[in-house]
Structures are given as C-alpha cells and as structure tokens.
Amino acid sequence: MKGKVVVIMGSERDMEFCREIGKFLKALELSFLFRVGSAHKTPERVLKTLKEYEKERVVYITVAGRSNALSAFVDANTTKPVIACPPYSEKFSGVDIYSSLRVPSGVASLVTLEPEGAAIAAAKILAVEDQQLEKRVEAYQMVKKREVEEADEKVSGLK
C-alpha cells in the first residue's frame, strides 16, 4: 500500500526550507506535494486541505516559523501522522521552538528540526506497511553509516 507526504507550509516564505525536505523525500523515492495554509490566517483552508486527503494514506510534514500553531492545529484535526519541522530562526535564538514542543493535551505531533529528519521520519511511518520503502530506508541508513566509517578511517591515521 503506497502513501504520500503532504508538506504544509505556513506561508510561501517557507518554500526554500520545504524544498530541502523535498530533496530528502526524493532521495527516499517518496511521493510528495507542497501546500500552503496558516493556522492563524486561514484555518478553514487548512481544514479543507486535510479533508482532501482524509481517505488517503498520508503523512503530514508541517513547516511554519515564528509561532508554529500550524503543526498542533493540523494534528488536532487529523488522525494521520504529523511531523512538525519548524525552520530555525536566529531572530528568536531558537526560542520559537517551544510553540512546536508545548502543545495542548490530545495533540501528538512529532518534532524534528532538520529537513532530512522529517523526511526519514515520514518514510519510516509509511514503511510500516511498505516493505520496498523499508528497504530504501535501510539502504539510506547504511549510506550514512558508511560515511561515518569512512570518516573514521580517514582521520584515525592522522596524528
């Protein structure tokens, strides 16, 4: 059973960050698309977007800077997995992350700060019912492990 990832960004300003997520989703050969909706400015639009995918096998990745109400809002209004991936902001010294971490009871969005981590988490969720995807995740992880082993071999001879 195939699935897809729906990346919902709070505004078009988040597009560059979302493209990074997309790069990793492509590497894992996941089907994905981008949408825009704001929990503060267009909550009805976000609800309409969720309704579009209600009967599909999806994982949501939400991207919103500043006050990330989008992730908790999406999670509270769907039974599908939600991964919050808020972009880091130097302007707020990272303090804005609390809006992704401190959410109301009954809300269970996962939080990761790295686009690669969001893509891997989505892939692992979808891989629960997709053995081919599970093998792609495993292969991706092996490449990352080899990178560390090669780096160790490279630097271990240096003194």
N, CA, C and O of each residue as an XYZ file, in Angstrom:
636
protein
N       0.847     -1.185      0.000
C       0.000      0.000      0.000
C       0.889      1.243      0.000
O       1.626      1.475      0.958
N       0.828      2.022     -1.039
C       1.649      3.219     -1.172
C       1.039      4.366     -0.378
O      -0.152      4.361     -0.066
N       1.861      5.333     -0.061
C       1.401      6.521      0.623
C       2.133      7.727      0.073
O       2.981      7.608     -0.812
N       1.803      8.869      0.599
C       2.500     10.078      0.179
C       2.646     11.027      1.352
O       2.024     10.866      2.402
N       3.488     12.017      1.133
C       3.747     13.029      2.140
C       3.167     14.350      1.646
O       3.412     14.762      0.512
N       2.409     14.997      2.496
C       1.875     16.316      2.191
C       2.611     17.299      3.102
O       2.481     17.251      4.325
N       3.376     18.180      2.487
C       4.123     19.191      3.231
C       3.280     20.461      3.233
O       3.040     21.060      2.185
N       2.839     20.861      4.409
C       2.036     22.079      4.528
C       2.907     23.155      5.159
O       3.412     23.000      6.271
N       3.071     24.247      4.426
C       3.869     25.371      4.946
C       2.933     26.513      5.322
O       1.869     26.692      4.729
N       3.357     27.281      6.325
C       2.547     28.389      6.810
C       2.448     29.542      5.829
O       1.435     30.240      5.781
N       3.499     29.742      5.046
C       3.494     30.791      4.025
C       4.513     30.430      2.951
O       5.340     29.536      3.133
N       4.438     31.130      1.850
C       5.350     30.866      0.742
C       6.804     31.159      1.125
O       7.726     30.656      0.483
N       7.009     31.961      2.157
C       8.373     32.245      2.634
C       9.078     30.983      3.143
O      10.304     30.948      3.245
N       8.301     29.963      3.458
C       8.865     28.693      3.936
C       9.286     27.767      2.796
O       9.781     26.669      3.047
N       9.097     28.193      1.554
C       9.326     27.318      0.413
C      10.760     26.810      0.317
O      10.969     25.633      0.025
N      11.740     27.654      0.551
C      13.138     27.211      0.447
C      13.416     26.075      1.433
O      14.065     25.089      1.082
N      12.933     26.213      2.649
C      13.101     25.175      3.666
C      12.370     23.898      3.246
O      12.878     22.792      3.434
N      11.177     24.061      2.676
C      10.396     22.901      2.223
C      11.079     22.191      1.057
O      10.989     20.969      0.938
N      11.753     22.940      0.208
C      12.493     22.308     -0.893
C      13.593     21.395     -0.347
O      13.890     20.356     -0.936
N      14.193     21.782      0.777
C      15.197     20.919      1.420
C      14.558     19.612      1.858
O      15.126     18.538      1.656
N      13.383     19.700      2.457
C      12.656     18.489      2.843
C      12.372     17.656      1.599
O      12.559     16.439      1.601
N      11.924     18.316      0.546
C      11.617     17.637     -0.704
C      12.814     16.907     -1.288
O      12.674     15.828     -1.864
N      13.989     17.498     -1.138
C      15.215     16.865     -1.644
C      15.416     15.498     -0.987
O      15.770     14.530     -1.660
N      15.193     15.420      0.316
C      15.363     14.150      1.032
C      14.212     13.186      0.758
O      14.421     11.974      0.702
N      13.004     13.710      0.589
C      11.876     12.849      0.228
C      12.123     12.203     -1.137
O      11.812     11.029     -1.342
N      12.687     12.982     -2.071
C      13.032     12.443     -3.397
C      14.079     11.348     -3.270
O      13.980     10.307     -3.919
N      15.089     11.586     -2.427
C      16.154     10.593     -2.247
C      15.587      9.265     -1.746
O      16.117      8.199     -2.059
N      14.515      9.337     -0.971
C      13.869      8.136     -0.449
C      12.756      7.638     -1.375
O      12.040      6.687     -1.060
N      12.634      8.297     -2.509
C      11.647      7.936     -3.538
C      10.216      7.978     -3.020
O       9.400      7.107     -3.321
N       9.934      9.008     -2.239
C       8.583      9.187     -1.710
C       7.802     10.166     -2.579
O       8.355     11.142     -3.086
N       6.543      9.900     -2.740
C       5.643     10.813     -3.432
C       5.290     11.935     -2.446
O       4.964     11.676     -1.288
N       5.360     13.175     -2.919
C       5.044     14.284     -2.021
C       4.522     15.476     -2.807
O       4.691     15.570     -4.023
N       3.882     16.385     -2.076
C       3.437     17.640     -2.671
C       3.451     18.719     -1.616
O       3.442     18.439     -0.417
N       3.472     19.956     -2.077
C       3.503     21.116     -1.187
C       2.147     21.807     -1.187
O       1.480     21.905     -2.216
N       1.753     22.286     -0.003
C       0.539     23.080      0.161
C       0.872     24.247      1.092
O       1.856     24.204      1.830
N       0.035     25.294      1.046
C       0.207     26.458      1.911
C      -1.089     26.689      2.670
O      -2.171     26.675      2.083
N      -0.978     26.902      3.971
C      -2.134     27.223      4.795
C      -1.669     27.676      6.163
O      -0.705     27.136      6.705
N      -2.333     28.646      6.715
C      -1.946     29.201      8.003
C      -2.992     28.893      9.066
O      -4.184     29.112      8.853
N      -2.546     28.388     10.202
C      -3.475     28.116     11.300
C      -4.078     29.413     11.834
O      -5.214     29.424     12.309
N      -3.316     30.503     11.756
C      -3.801     31.787     12.263
C      -4.641     32.544     11.232
O      -5.693     33.090     11.561
N      -4.172     32.572      9.991
C      -4.812     33.414      8.977
C      -5.863     32.689      8.139
O      -6.850     33.300      7.727
N      -5.666     31.407      7.884
C      -6.606     30.673      7.014
C      -6.925     29.282      7.583
O      -6.718     28.282      6.896
N      -7.417     29.202      8.809
C      -7.681     27.888      9.401
C      -8.683     27.061      8.583
O      -8.560     25.839      8.514
N      -9.669     27.717      7.965
C     -10.640     26.977      7.161
C      -9.963     26.320      5.963
O     -10.328     25.212      5.573
N      -8.988     26.994      5.386
C      -8.255     26.457      4.234
C      -7.449     25.221      4.655
O      -7.388     24.232      3.925
N      -6.840     25.291      5.829
C      -6.075     24.140      6.325
C      -7.017     22.960      6.533
O      -6.691     21.835      6.153
N      -8.167     23.199      7.125
C      -9.144     22.122      7.341
C      -9.619     21.535      6.008
O      -9.804     20.324      5.888
N      -9.812     22.393      5.017
C     -10.210     21.934      3.683
C      -9.112     21.060      3.073
O      -9.398     20.035      2.454
N      -7.867     21.467      3.252
C      -6.736     20.682      2.746
C      -6.709     19.307      3.404
O      -6.527     18.302      2.718
N      -6.888     19.247      4.717
C      -6.896     17.970      5.427
C      -8.022     17.068      4.922
O      -7.843     15.858      4.785
N      -9.168     17.658      4.651
C     -10.317     16.891      4.160
C     -10.005     16.248      2.802
O     -10.474     15.146      2.515
N      -9.212     16.938      1.968
C      -8.849     16.412      0.651
C      -8.118     15.069      0.741
O      -8.256     14.221     -0.140
N      -7.343     14.883      1.809
C      -6.505     13.683      1.934
C      -7.017     12.704      2.985
O      -6.341     11.735      3.328
N      -8.213     12.968      3.486
C      -8.806     12.185      4.564
C      -8.833     10.675      4.284
O      -8.603      9.878      5.194
N      -9.107     10.283      3.061
C      -9.252      8.862      2.733
C      -7.972      8.262      2.152
O      -7.961      7.105      1.732
N      -6.905      9.042      2.128
C      -5.637      8.571      1.575
C      -4.654      8.214      2.682
O      -4.830      8.591      3.841
N      -3.640      7.495      2.308
C      -2.567      7.126      3.240
C      -1.493      8.215      3.150
O      -0.655      8.203      2.248
N      -1.531      9.142      4.088
C      -0.603     10.275      4.056
C       0.073     10.483      5.399
O      -0.418     10.073      6.450
N       1.208     11.131      5.316
C       1.895     11.684      6.482
C       2.047     13.162      6.192
O       2.451     13.548      5.095
N       1.725     13.991      7.171
C       1.883     15.434      7.007
C       3.210     15.878      7.608
O       3.589     15.434      8.692
N       3.907     16.748      6.907
C       5.048     17.464      7.483
C       4.629     18.924      7.467
O       4.288     19.470      6.417
N       4.656     19.555      8.635
C       4.242     20.952      8.747
C       5.456     21.832      8.984
O       6.339     21.511      9.779
N       5.476     22.945      8.276
C       6.604     23.870      8.351
C       6.049     25.271      8.568
O       5.382     25.823      7.692
N       6.321     25.839      9.724
C       5.872     27.198      9.996
C       6.847     27.851     10.968
O       7.189     27.275     12.001
N       7.276     29.015     10.638
C       8.173     29.751     11.513
C       7.386     30.506     12.574
O       6.164     30.390     12.668
N       8.112     31.281     13.368
C       7.534     32.062     14.466
C       6.703     31.187     15.378
O       7.215     30.231     15.960
N       5.423     31.505     15.507
C       4.548     30.699     16.357
C       4.002     29.555     15.519
O       3.141     29.764     14.664
N       4.496     28.351     15.757
C       4.133     27.210     14.936
C       2.834     26.575     15.412
O       2.823     25.433     15.870
N       1.757     27.308     15.303
C       0.450     26.750     15.646
C      -0.001     25.754     14.592
O      -0.850     24.905     14.861
N       0.562     25.853     13.392
C       0.140     25.002     12.281
C       0.254     23.515     12.612
O      -0.662     22.744     12.325
N       1.357     23.117     13.204
C       1.575     21.692     13.474
C       0.539     21.131     14.445
O      -0.059     20.090     14.175
N       0.326     21.795     15.545
C      -0.656     21.324     16.526
C      -2.069     21.395     15.950
O      -2.892     20.514     16.200
N      -2.344     22.433     15.188
C      -3.665     22.583     14.566
C      -3.938     21.431     13.601
O      -5.015     20.834     13.626
N      -2.965     21.124     12.755
C      -3.125     20.011     11.815
C      -3.302     18.710     12.586
O      -4.207     17.931     12.290
N      -2.448     18.473     13.567
C      -2.517     17.224     14.327
C      -3.862     17.059     15.036
O      -4.412     15.959     15.084
N      -4.381     18.142     15.577
C      -5.651     18.069     16.301
C      -6.841     17.806     15.383
O      -7.927     17.460     15.847
N      -6.627     17.973     14.075
C      -7.729     17.841     13.137
C      -7.566     16.708     12.127
O      -8.255     16.677     11.108
N      -6.654     15.779     12.410
C      -6.490     14.613     11.553
C      -6.081     13.414     12.394
O      -5.531     13.562     13.485
N      -6.354     12.242     11.878
C      -5.872     11.018     12.524
C      -4.565     10.563     11.893
O      -3.994      9.555     12.310
N      -4.089     11.287     10.898
C      -2.846     10.941     10.195
C      -1.646     11.444     10.986
O      -1.775     12.387     11.766
N      -0.472     10.825     10.798
C       0.734     11.296     11.489
C       1.129     12.696     11.028
O       1.015     13.034      9.850
N       1.593     13.497     11.976
C       2.044     14.861     11.686
C       3.446     15.034     12.242
O       3.711     14.746     13.410
N       4.341     15.513     11.383
C       5.722     15.787     11.776
C       5.939     17.287     11.664
O       5.872     17.849     10.570
N       6.199     17.932     12.788
C       6.491     19.362     12.793
C       7.973     19.553     12.503
O       8.827     18.949     13.153
N       8.266     20.388     11.532
C       9.660     20.669     11.191
C       9.824     22.178     11.045
O       9.962     22.689      9.933
N       9.809     22.888     12.168
C       9.899     24.344     12.089
C      11.312     24.810     11.724
O      12.293     24.290     12.255
N      11.415     25.779     10.828
C      12.741     26.292     10.482
C      13.340     27.068     11.658
O      12.644     27.808     12.352
N      14.640     26.882     11.864
C      15.329     27.586     12.943
C      15.411     29.066     12.617
O      15.659     29.442     11.472
N      15.206     29.896     13.610
C      15.257     31.342     13.424
C      16.305     31.966     14.338
O      16.185     31.914     15.562
N      17.315     32.545     13.742
C      18.329     33.286     14.518
C      17.676     34.451     15.254
O      18.075     34.811     16.362
N      16.667     35.030     14.614
C      15.984     36.197     15.175
C      15.452     35.921     16.582
O      15.464     36.801     17.443
N      14.985     34.693     16.803
C      14.409     34.343     18.099
C      15.310     33.414     18.908
O      14.893     32.893     19.942
N      16.536     33.204     18.447
C      17.523     32.355     19.124
C      16.994     30.957     19.432
O      17.404     30.338     20.413
N      16.102     30.470     18.609
C      15.579     29.124     18.803
C      14.436     29.013     19.792
O      13.849     27.940     19.932
N      14.110     30.085     20.473
C      13.056     30.032     21.487
C      11.694     29.725     20.860
O      10.817     29.182     21.531
N      11.510     30.063     19.594
C      10.230     29.807     18.936
C       9.917     28.310     18.809
O       8.789     27.938     18.486
N      10.902     27.462     19.059
C      10.688     26.014     19.010
C       9.660     25.557     20.057
O       8.998     24.534     19.882
N       9.539     26.319     21.132
C       8.606     25.926     22.190
C       7.167     25.814     21.686
O       6.385     25.028     22.221
N       6.810     26.597     20.657
C       5.446     26.504     20.128
C       5.211     25.176     19.417
O       4.065     24.803     19.168
N       6.286     24.459     19.089
C       6.160     23.122     18.496
C       6.199     22.040     19.572
O       5.638     20.959     19.391
N       6.853     22.328     20.676
C       7.040     21.340     21.734
C       5.930     21.352     22.778
O       5.496     20.298     23.243
N       5.475     22.538     23.141
C       4.436     22.665     24.163
C       3.097     22.808     23.471
O       2.719     23.901     23.050
N       2.380     21.703     23.353
C       1.100     21.706     22.655
C       0.010     21.212     23.608
O       0.316     20.609     24.637
N      -1.238     21.459     23.278
C      -2.334     21.041     24.153
C      -2.428     19.519     24.308
O      -1.894     18.770     23.490
N      -3.101     19.079     25.353
C      -3.322     17.651     25.547
C      -4.113     17.106     24.361
O      -4.929     17.808     23.764
N      -3.859     15.858     24.036
C      -4.545     15.232     22.919
C      -3.902     15.506     21.571
O      -4.392     15.039     20.543
N      -2.807     16.260     21.568
C      -2.090     16.588     20.343
C      -0.744     15.885     20.405
O      -0.050     15.950     21.420
N      -0.371     15.208     19.312
C       0.829     14.381     19.363
C       1.717     14.525     18.129
O       2.224     13.530     17.611
N       1.905     15.747     17.658
C       2.793     15.914     16.504
C       4.229     15.633     16.939
O       4.654     16.017     18.028
N       4.964     14.950     16.056
C       6.381     14.701     16.297
C       7.140     15.964     15.917
O       6.663     16.742     15.092
N       8.296     16.177     16.495
C       9.072     17.379     16.177
C      10.493     17.000     15.813
O      11.158     16.263     16.542
N      10.951     17.505     14.684
C      12.346     17.394     14.297
C      12.729     18.707     13.636
O      11.920     19.316     12.936
N      13.950     19.139     13.855
C      14.362     20.437     13.333
C      15.045     20.362     11.978
O      15.227     21.383     11.315
N      15.420     19.168     11.565
C      16.172     19.020     10.323
C      15.291     18.488      9.200
O      14.538     17.536      9.404
N      15.376     19.092      8.016
C      14.610     18.592      6.872
C      14.864     17.107      6.593
O      13.929     16.370      6.277
N      16.097     16.670      6.704
C      16.410     15.262      6.483
C      15.687     14.379      7.500
O      15.148     13.332      7.143
N      15.677     14.798      8.752
C      14.996     14.040      9.802
C      13.503     13.933      9.552
O      12.907     12.885      9.801
N      12.890     15.008      9.062
C      11.452     14.978      8.765
C      11.165     13.970      7.656
O      10.195     13.216      7.732
N      12.012     13.959      6.624
C      11.818     13.028      5.510
C      11.997     11.582      5.964
O      11.215     10.707      5.591
N      13.020     11.335      6.762
C      13.257      9.970      7.248
C      12.112      9.504      8.144
O      11.663      8.364      8.032
N      11.641     10.371      9.025
C      10.528     10.005      9.905
C       9.281      9.670      9.086
O       8.594      8.689      9.370
N       8.993     10.479      8.078
C       7.831     10.202      7.219
C       8.007      8.862      6.512
O       7.069      8.069      6.425
N       9.212      8.618      6.010
C       9.482      7.355      5.313
C       9.301      6.166      6.250
O       8.710      5.158      5.863
N       9.800      6.275      7.469
C       9.665      5.163      8.418
C       8.206      4.894      8.772
O       7.813      3.739      8.937
N       7.409      5.936      8.890
C       5.986      5.756      9.187
C       5.314      5.025      8.026
O       4.572      4.067      8.239
N       5.570      5.472      6.818
C       4.958      4.845      5.647
C       5.516      3.445      5.394
O       4.837      2.599      4.813
N       6.748      3.203      5.830
C       7.391      1.897      5.616
C       6.784      0.796      6.485
O       7.031     -0.384      6.236
N       6.010      1.151      7.479
C       5.373      0.142      8.327
C       4.541     -0.819      7.475
O       4.433     -2.003      7.797
N       3.956     -0.311      6.393
C       3.134     -1.152      5.515
C       3.677     -1.206      4.090
O       2.933     -1.505      3.156
N       4.965     -0.920      3.915
C       5.548     -0.914      2.574
C       6.975     -1.456      2.661
O       7.904     -0.721      2.995
N       7.143     -2.738      2.360
C       8.453     -3.378      2.512
C       9.509     -2.800      1.569
O      10.685     -2.742      1.926
N       9.109     -2.374      0.383
C      10.075     -1.770     -0.542
C      10.620     -0.471      0.033
O      11.817     -0.197     -0.048
N       9.738      0.319      0.608
C      10.168      1.568      1.228
C      11.053      1.273      2.437
O      12.039      1.972      2.668
N      10.711      0.256      3.196
C      11.539     -0.130      4.339
C      12.968     -0.442      3.882
O      13.931     -0.065      4.550
N      13.100     -1.120      2.761
C      14.428     -1.442      2.217
C      15.166     -0.174      1.775
O      16.384     -0.078      1.930
N      14.429      0.797      1.225
C      15.066      2.069      0.831
C      15.542      2.841      2.057
O      16.614      3.445      2.031
N      14.755      2.826      3.126
C      15.171      3.484      4.370
C      16.430      2.816      4.907
O      17.380      3.489      5.307
N      16.428      1.488      4.911
C      17.584      0.733      5.394
C      18.830      1.052      4.555
O      19.918      1.231      5.103
N      18.671      1.123      3.250
C      19.804      1.442      2.367
C      20.306      2.863      2.634
O      21.513      3.107      2.639
N      19.385      3.791      2.853
C      19.752      5.177      3.166
C      20.564      5.231      4.460
O      21.581      5.918      4.548
N      20.088      4.489      5.458
C      20.798      4.453      6.737
C      22.192      3.844      6.580
O      23.143      4.295      7.218
N      22.312      2.827      5.737
C      23.625      2.203      5.512
C      24.603      3.186      4.869
O      25.782      3.206      5.224
N      24.128      3.995      3.936
C      24.978      5.015      3.320
C      25.487      5.978      4.394
O      26.665      6.334      4.402
N      24.619      6.390      5.278
C      25.006      7.311      6.359
C      26.018      6.654      7.301
O      26.958      7.307      7.755
N      25.828      5.379      7.592
C      26.772      4.658      8.458
C      28.135      4.553      7.780
O      29.172      4.734      8.418
N      28.121      4.256      6.470
C      29.389      4.151      5.732
C      30.137      5.484      5.722
O      31.366      5.512      5.790
N      29.397      6.581      5.639
C      30.034      7.903      5.672
C      30.818      8.094      6.971
O      31.928      8.624      6.957
N      30.242      7.663      8.081
C      30.915      7.785      9.382
C      32.132      6.862      9.430
O      33.203      7.264      9.882
N      31.964      5.639      8.969
C      33.085      4.682      8.982
C      34.233      5.173      8.104
O      35.397      5.060      8.490
N      33.921      5.714      6.932
C      34.955      6.240      6.044
C      35.660      7.440      6.669
O      36.874      7.592      6.538
N      34.892      8.289      7.346
C      35.491      9.441      8.020
C      36.426      8.980      9.132
O      37.498      9.554      9.324
N      36.025      7.953      9.856
C      36.871      7.421     10.925
C      38.176      6.874     10.354
O      39.257      7.134     10.881
N      38.058      6.116      9.273
C      39.268      5.565      8.642
C      40.186      6.677      8.162
O      41.409      6.574      8.263
N      39.590      7.733      7.642
C      40.363      8.850      7.126
C      41.128      9.580      8.236
O      42.307      9.899      8.079
N      40.454      9.838      9.346
C      41.082     10.638     10.398
C      41.873      9.799     11.404
O      42.723     10.338     12.113
N      41.613      8.495     11.481
C      42.294      7.685     12.501
C      43.801      7.579     12.237
O      44.582      7.349     13.160
N      44.192      7.745     11.006
C      45.625      7.682     10.691
C      46.338      9.006     10.905
O      47.567      9.068     10.861
N      45.573     10.063     11.135
C      46.166     11.394     11.345
C      46.602     11.571     12.789
O      45.905     11.149     13.712
N      47.738     12.186     12.980
C      48.207     12.473     14.348
C      48.728     13.869     14.438
O      49.166     14.297     15.506
